[in-house]
Amino acid sequence: MDLFKKCYEFTRADEVKAAGFYPYFRAIEENEGPEVMIEGQKKIMAGSNNYLGLTNHPKVKEAAQKALDKYGTGCSGSRYLTGTLDLHEQLEEKLAKFFGKEAVLLFSTGYQTAQGIIPTLVQRGEYVISDKDNHACIVAGNLMARGATADVLRYKHNDMSDLERVLNKVPKETPKLIVSDGVFSTGGEIVDLPKLVALAKEYNARTLIDDAHAVGVIGKGGRGTASEFDLVDDVDLTMGTFSKTFASLGGFVAGDAKVINYIKHHAPALIFSASPTPSSVAAAMAALEILEQEPERVNQLISNANYIRENLTKAGFTIIEGRTAIVPVIVGDDLLAFKMWRMLYDAGIFVNVFISPGVPQGRQMMRTSYMSTHKKEHLDFIIDTFTKVGKELGLI
C-alpha cells in the first residue's frame, strides 16, 4: 500500500470545485477591513476575525514599519537563545498589566500556544479535562499530552454537570487541568465560567481559558472572559492570539510568574521555534494601545453583531444565540450550505461556510463574524442579501 494512496483518492474538494461551490482558499487582493477585493470584485467581509478593524489602522502599520526598519525582518533564533528582543519583553509586560496577571509569555502563533502550555504542564499520571468543542489547537495540545502518557478526558460542550461527572472519575488529589475556550470559535457561545471555576476549586483542578475570540470582544475594556465574570484572580491561565483583535500574528499565555517561568524553560514549542517577528510584535503592541485608548470600539463591535443577530432572527433564520462577534446562521445540510455560500458570494458578501465533519450533521452553517468598523450600510446589505437568498433556498 502506497503512503500517498489516500492523497490520490481524495476527490471531495475537486468535486465541490467542479460544481462551482468551493469556498476555501480564496485569495484576497486588497483588504480595506469591512470591504475586500477578491477575484477583481469588491465584497463585504462578514467572516473576518479582525474584530476591531485594526489590521489597516495607520498606527498599527506605522509601528510594524518602524520595527522592520530597526530590527529587520526576523529574529533568526528562538526566545531561549538569540531570539529575544526588548520588544518581546515590552509587549509581555504590557499584556500582563492589561490582563491583571503577574506575567505573560509570547509564542510565535496562537495555535502553537496550546501546544506550549498543555503538554508542558500536564504529564504522566496527571489529567487534562477538556470541552468537546474546544478549538483544534487545544485538541492538538491534548494529543501531545496524551503522547507523553498524561490522561485526557472530555466533557459535553459547555455542560457543567457533565464536567462534574468527569471530575468525579479522577481522584481529588490527582493534578488536573480544566481547559475551555472562553468564546467558542464556531458557535460564539461563552463558557459558563463561574460554574467551571467553582468546580475547579471544589475538585482541586487548575484552569486554562483560551480567549482567542474573547479579547477585544467581552470583558471590561475587552479584557476577555475572566474579566467578563469578575474572575480574573480565579482563572489560573489565559491564552490567546494576536491574529484577531490584535491585528497581527502570534500567541500568548498569562498567569502567575512562577508558572510562566516554568513554561518558558520547559516548553519545546517555545524553545525550538523562532520567536515572533519584530513587526508582528510591534503591530500587536500598537493594537493593544489602541484598545486601551479606544474601548468604545468594543461597544461598537457588539452593537454591530447584535444588530445582525436581531434582524436575521426577525427574518426567520435559525441562529446560535450569543452576545459576541460571531453570529452563526444554521443551514443544516452540506450541499445547501455550499449553495448558500455561493449565492452570497456572487451577491457581494464573503462569509465562512462550516460543513460536516467540522460541525455535527444538522448544524452546517454560515459562520458570520463582525467588526467594529462595519457601517450600517454594510450591515443592512448583509441582512437584505441573507433574507433574499434564504427565501430563494427555502430556509425562511
C-alpha positions as CSV (number, residue, x, y, z in Angstrom):
1,M,0.0,0.0,0.0
2,D,1.4,3.4,-1.1
3,L,1.5,6.0,1.7
4,F,0.2,8.6,-0.8
5,K,-2.8,6.4,-1.9
6,K,-5.2,8.4,0.3
7,C,-3.9,11.7,-1.3
8,Y,-4.6,10.5,-4.9
9,E,-8.0,9.2,-3.9
10,F,-9.1,12.4,-2.2
11,T,-11.6,14.0,-4.6
12,R,-14.1,15.8,-2.4
13,A,-12.5,19.2,-2.9
14,D,-12.2,18.7,-6.7
15,E,-15.9,17.7,-6.8
16,V,-17.0,20.8,-5.0
17,K,-14.8,23.0,-7.3
18,A,-16.3,21.4,-10.3
19,A,-19.8,22.2,-9.0
20,G,-18.7,25.8,-8.6
21,F,-19.3,25.9,-4.8
22,Y,-15.7,25.7,-3.5
23,P,-15.5,28.4,-0.8
24,Y,-11.9,27.9,0.6
25,F,-8.5,29.4,-0.1
26,R,-10.0,32.5,-1.9
27,A,-7.2,35.0,-2.3
28,I,-7.8,38.5,-1.0
29,E,-6.3,41.0,-3.4
30,E,-7.0,44.2,-1.3
31,N,-8.0,44.4,2.3
32,E,-9.8,47.5,3.5
33,G,-11.4,45.9,6.5
34,P,-15.2,45.6,6.1
35,E,-14.7,45.6,2.3
36,V,-12.2,43.4,0.4
37,M,-11.2,42.7,-3.2
38,I,-11.5,39.1,-4.3
39,E,-11.2,38.0,-7.9
40,G,-11.3,41.6,-9.0
41,Q,-14.6,42.2,-7.3
42,K,-15.4,44.1,-4.1
43,K,-17.0,42.0,-1.4
44,I,-18.4,42.9,2.1
45,M,-16.3,40.9,4.5
46,A,-18.6,39.1,7.0
47,G,-16.2,36.4,8.0
48,S,-13.1,38.0,9.4
49,N,-11.7,37.8,12.9
50,N,-10.4,41.3,12.6
51,Y,-12.8,42.3,15.3
52,L,-11.7,45.8,16.0
53,G,-10.8,46.6,12.4
54,L,-7.2,47.3,13.3
55,T,-5.2,45.5,10.5
56,N,-5.2,48.6,8.4
57,H,-5.1,51.2,11.2
58,P,-2.3,53.8,10.5
59,K,-0.8,53.4,13.9
60,V,-0.6,49.7,13.7
61,K,1.1,49.8,10.2
62,E,3.4,52.6,11.3
63,A,4.6,50.5,14.4
64,A,5.2,47.5,12.2
65,Q,7.2,49.5,9.7
66,K,9.3,51.2,12.4
67,A,10.1,47.8,13.9
68,L,11.0,46.4,10.5
69,D,13.4,49.3,9.9
70,K,15.0,49.0,13.4
71,Y,15.2,45.2,13.8
72,G,14.9,43.7,10.3
73,T,12.5,41.0,9.1
74,G,13.1,38.3,11.7
75,C,14.9,37.2,14.9
76,S,16.8,34.2,13.5
77,G,16.5,32.3,16.7
78,S,14.3,31.1,19.5
79,R,13.4,33.1,22.5
80,Y,15.5,30.7,24.6
81,L,18.7,31.6,22.7
82,T,19.3,34.6,20.3
83,G,15.6,35.4,19.5
84,T,14.5,37.6,22.4
85,L,14.2,41.3,21.6
86,D,13.3,44.1,24.0
87,L,10.1,44.4,22.0
88,H,9.0,40.9,23.2
89,E,9.6,41.8,26.8
90,Q,7.8,45.2,26.5
91,L,4.7,43.5,25.0
92,E,4.8,40.8,27.7
93,E,4.8,43.5,30.4
94,K,2.0,45.5,28.8
95,L,-0.2,42.4,28.3
96,A,0.4,41.2,31.9
97,K,-0.7,44.6,33.2
98,F,-3.7,44.7,30.8
99,F,-4.9,41.2,31.9
100,G,-4.2,41.8,35.6
101,K,-1.7,38.9,35.8
102,E,1.9,38.7,37.1
103,A,3.5,37.6,33.8
104,V,2.9,36.8,30.1
105,L,4.9,34.7,27.7
106,L,4.7,35.1,23.9
107,F,4.6,32.3,21.3
108,S,5.1,32.5,17.6
109,T,1.5,31.6,16.7
110,G,-1.8,31.2,18.6
111,Y,-2.1,27.6,17.5
112,Q,1.3,26.8,18.9
113,T,0.5,28.3,22.3
114,A,-1.7,25.5,23.4
115,Q,1.0,23.0,22.4
116,G,3.4,25.0,24.5
117,I,1.2,25.0,27.6
118,I,-0.8,21.8,27.9
119,P,1.8,19.0,27.4
120,T,4.4,21.1,29.3
121,L,2.2,21.3,32.4
122,V,0.3,18.0,32.3
123,Q,2.5,15.0,32.4
124,R,2.5,11.3,33.4
125,G,-0.3,10.4,35.9
126,E,-2.0,13.8,35.5
127,Y,-5.2,14.8,33.7
128,V,-6.4,17.2,31.0
129,I,-10.2,17.7,31.2
130,S,-11.3,19.4,28.0
131,D,-14.6,20.7,26.5
132,K,-15.6,18.6,23.4
133,D,-16.0,21.8,21.3
134,N,-12.6,23.3,22.2
135,H,-10.5,24.7,19.3
136,A,-8.3,22.4,17.3
137,C,-5.1,23.9,18.9
138,I,-6.3,22.6,22.3
139,V,-7.1,19.2,20.8
140,A,-3.5,19.1,19.4
141,G,-2.1,20.1,22.8
142,N,-4.2,17.4,24.4
143,L,-2.9,14.8,22.0
144,M,0.7,15.8,22.7
145,A,0.0,15.5,26.5
146,R,-1.6,12.1,25.9
147,G,1.5,11.1,23.9
148,A,3.6,11.9,26.9
149,T,1.3,9.5,28.9
150,A,-0.9,12.1,30.5
151,D,-4.7,11.2,30.6
152,V,-7.2,13.2,28.6
153,L,-10.9,13.3,29.4
154,R,-13.6,15.3,27.6
155,Y,-17.0,16.6,28.8
156,K,-20.0,17.7,26.8
157,H,-19.9,21.1,25.3
158,N,-20.3,23.8,28.0
159,D,-22.1,21.3,30.1
160,M,-21.0,21.9,33.7
161,S,-23.0,18.9,35.0
162,D,-21.1,16.7,32.7
163,L,-17.8,18.3,33.7
164,E,-18.6,17.4,37.3
165,R,-19.4,13.8,36.2
166,V,-15.9,13.7,34.6
167,L,-14.2,15.3,37.6
168,N,-15.7,12.6,39.8
169,K,-13.9,10.0,37.9
170,V,-10.5,11.4,38.9
171,P,-9.1,11.2,42.4
172,K,-9.3,14.6,44.0
173,E,-5.6,14.7,44.9
174,T,-4.6,13.9,41.3
175,P,-3.2,17.0,39.5
176,K,-5.6,18.1,36.7
177,L,-6.1,21.0,34.3
178,I,-9.6,22.0,33.0
179,V,-9.3,23.6,29.5
180,S,-12.0,25.5,27.7
181,D,-12.5,28.1,25.1
182,G,-13.7,31.4,26.6
183,V,-15.7,32.2,23.5
184,F,-16.2,29.1,21.3
185,S,-14.9,29.8,17.9
186,T,-17.7,28.0,15.9
187,G,-20.9,29.0,17.7
188,G,-19.8,32.1,19.5
189,E,-21.1,30.9,22.9
190,I,-19.4,32.0,26.1
191,V,-18.2,29.4,28.6
192,D,-20.1,29.1,31.9
193,L,-17.0,30.3,33.7
194,P,-18.5,30.9,37.2
195,K,-19.6,27.3,37.4
196,L,-16.4,26.0,35.8
197,V,-14.2,27.9,38.3
198,A,-16.4,26.7,41.2
199,L,-15.9,23.1,40.1
200,A,-12.2,23.6,39.6
201,K,-11.9,24.8,43.2
202,E,-14.1,22.0,44.6
203,Y,-12.1,19.3,42.7
204,N,-8.6,20.7,43.2
205,A,-8.1,21.5,39.5
206,R,-6.3,24.3,37.7
207,T,-7.9,26.2,34.8
208,L,-6.8,27.3,31.3
209,I,-9.1,29.5,29.3
210,D,-8.5,30.2,25.6
211,D,-9.6,33.8,24.9
212,A,-8.7,33.9,21.2
213,H,-12.2,35.1,20.4
214,A,-12.9,36.9,23.7
215,V,-10.2,39.5,23.9
216,G,-11.4,42.8,22.5
217,V,-14.9,41.3,22.4
218,I,-16.1,40.8,26.0
219,G,-14.9,41.8,29.5
220,K,-14.1,45.2,30.8
221,G,-12.4,47.1,28.0
222,G,-12.2,43.9,26.0
223,R,-10.2,42.1,28.7
224,G,-11.8,38.7,28.0
225,T,-13.8,36.0,29.7
226,A,-12.3,36.2,33.2
227,S,-12.9,40.0,33.3
228,E,-16.5,39.5,31.9
229,F,-17.4,37.5,35.1
230,D,-15.1,39.3,37.6
231,L,-13.0,36.1,37.9
232,V,-9.5,37.4,36.9
233,D,-8.0,36.2,40.1
234,D,-9.7,32.8,39.9
235,V,-8.6,31.8,36.4
236,D,-5.1,30.3,36.5
237,L,-4.0,30.7,32.9
238,T,-5.4,32.7,30.0
239,M,-4.1,32.1,26.5
240,G,-4.9,34.0,23.3
241,T,-3.7,35.0,19.9
242,F,-2.6,38.2,18.1
243,S,-4.3,37.2,14.8
244,K,-7.7,38.6,15.7
245,T,-8.3,41.7,17.9
246,F,-4.5,42.4,17.9
247,A,-4.2,42.6,14.1
248,S,-1.0,40.6,13.9
249,L,0.4,37.1,14.3
250,G,1.5,35.3,17.4
251,G,0.1,34.0,20.7
252,F,0.4,34.5,24.5
253,V,-0.3,33.0,27.9
254,A,-0.9,35.0,31.0
255,G,-0.7,33.7,34.6
256,D,1.4,33.5,37.8
257,A,5.1,34.4,37.3
258,K,6.3,31.1,38.6
259,V,4.1,29.1,36.2
260,I,5.0,31.3,33.2
261,N,8.7,30.9,34.1
262,Y,8.3,27.1,34.2
263,I,6.6,27.1,30.8
264,K,9.4,29.4,29.5
265,H,12.1,26.9,30.5
266,H,10.3,23.6,29.6
267,A,8.0,24.2,26.5
268,P,9.5,22.7,23.3
269,A,7.0,24.8,21.3
270,L,8.9,27.9,22.6
271,I,12.4,26.6,22.9
272,F,12.6,25.1,19.5
273,S,10.7,27.7,17.5
274,A,11.9,31.0,16.1
275,S,10.5,33.9,18.1
276,P,7.7,36.2,16.8
277,T,9.0,38.7,14.2
278,P,9.7,42.3,15.2
279,S,6.9,43.8,13.0
280,S,4.3,41.3,14.3
281,V,5.1,42.2,17.9
282,A,5.2,45.9,17.3
283,A,1.8,45.7,15.5
284,A,0.2,43.7,18.3
285,M,1.6,46.3,20.8
286,A,0.1,49.2,18.8
287,A,-3.2,47.4,18.6
288,L,-3.2,46.8,22.4
289,E,-2.6,50.5,22.9
290,I,-5.5,51.4,20.6
291,L,-7.8,49.0,22.5
292,E,-6.8,50.7,25.8
293,Q,-7.3,54.2,24.4
294,E,-10.5,53.5,22.5
295,P,-12.6,51.0,24.4
296,E,-15.6,52.3,22.5
297,R,-14.5,50.0,19.6
298,V,-15.6,47.0,21.7
299,N,-19.1,48.5,22.3
300,Q,-19.5,49.3,18.6
301,L,-18.4,45.7,17.7
302,I,-21.1,44.2,19.9
303,S,-23.7,46.7,18.7
304,N,-23.0,45.7,15.1
305,A,-23.2,41.9,15.9
306,N,-26.4,42.4,17.9
307,Y,-27.9,44.3,15.0
308,I,-27.3,41.4,12.7
309,R,-28.4,38.9,15.2
310,E,-31.7,40.6,15.9
311,N,-32.6,41.2,12.2
312,L,-31.6,37.8,10.9
313,T,-33.7,36.3,13.7
314,K,-36.6,38.5,12.7
315,A,-36.2,37.4,9.1
316,G,-36.8,33.8,10.3
317,F,-33.3,32.4,10.3
318,T,-32.1,29.9,12.9
319,I,-29.1,31.3,14.6
320,I,-27.0,30.2,17.6
321,E,-27.8,32.8,20.2
322,G,-25.0,34.7,21.8
323,R,-23.5,38.1,22.6
324,T,-20.1,38.0,20.9
325,A,-18.9,39.0,17.5
326,I,-19.8,35.6,16.0
327,V,-23.3,35.1,14.5
328,P,-23.7,31.5,13.1
329,V,-26.7,31.0,10.7
330,I,-27.8,27.4,10.7
331,V,-28.4,25.8,7.3
332,G,-28.4,22.1,8.2
333,D,-27.1,20.5,5.0
334,D,-23.7,20.3,3.3
335,L,-24.9,20.9,-0.3
336,L,-27.3,23.6,0.8
337,A,-24.6,25.3,2.8
338,F,-22.3,25.4,-0.3
339,K,-25.1,26.7,-2.5
340,M,-25.9,29.5,0.0
341,W,-22.3,30.4,0.3
342,R,-22.0,30.7,-3.5
343,M,-25.2,32.8,-3.8
344,L,-24.0,35.2,-1.0
345,Y,-20.6,35.4,-2.6
346,D,-22.0,36.2,-6.1
347,A,-24.2,38.9,-4.4
348,G,-21.1,40.5,-2.9
349,I,-20.7,39.0,0.6
350,F,-17.9,36.8,1.9
351,V,-18.8,34.5,4.8
352,N,-17.3,31.3,6.2
353,V,-19.2,28.0,5.5
354,F,-18.8,25.2,8.0
355,I,-19.9,21.7,7.0
356,S,-19.6,18.2,8.4
357,P,-17.5,16.8,9.9
358,G,-16.2,20.2,11.1
359,V,-19.6,20.6,12.7
360,P,-22.2,17.9,13.6
361,Q,-24.8,16.9,11.0
362,G,-27.7,19.3,11.0
363,R,-25.5,22.1,12.3
364,Q,-23.9,23.1,9.0
365,M,-23.8,26.9,9.0
366,M,-22.8,30.2,7.6
367,R,-20.4,31.3,10.3
368,T,-20.5,35.1,10.1
369,S,-18.5,37.5,12.2
370,Y,-18.3,41.2,12.5
371,M,-16.0,44.2,13.1
372,S,-16.4,47.4,14.9
373,T,-15.6,49.2,11.6
374,H,-18.7,47.8,9.7
375,K,-21.0,50.6,8.8
376,K,-24.8,50.4,9.0
377,E,-25.0,50.3,5.2
378,H,-22.7,47.2,5.3
379,L,-24.9,45.5,7.9
380,D,-28.2,46.4,6.1
381,F,-26.8,45.0,2.9
382,I,-25.8,41.7,4.7
383,I,-29.3,41.4,6.2
384,D,-31.1,42.2,3.0
385,T,-29.0,39.8,1.0
386,F,-29.2,37.0,3.5
387,T,-33.0,37.4,3.5
388,K,-33.3,37.3,-0.3
389,V,-31.0,34.2,-0.5
390,G,-32.7,32.5,2.4
391,K,-36.1,32.8,0.7
392,E,-34.8,31.5,-2.6
393,L,-33.4,28.5,-0.9
394,G,-36.5,27.9,1.2
395,L,-34.6,28.4,4.5
396,I,-37.0,31.1,5.6
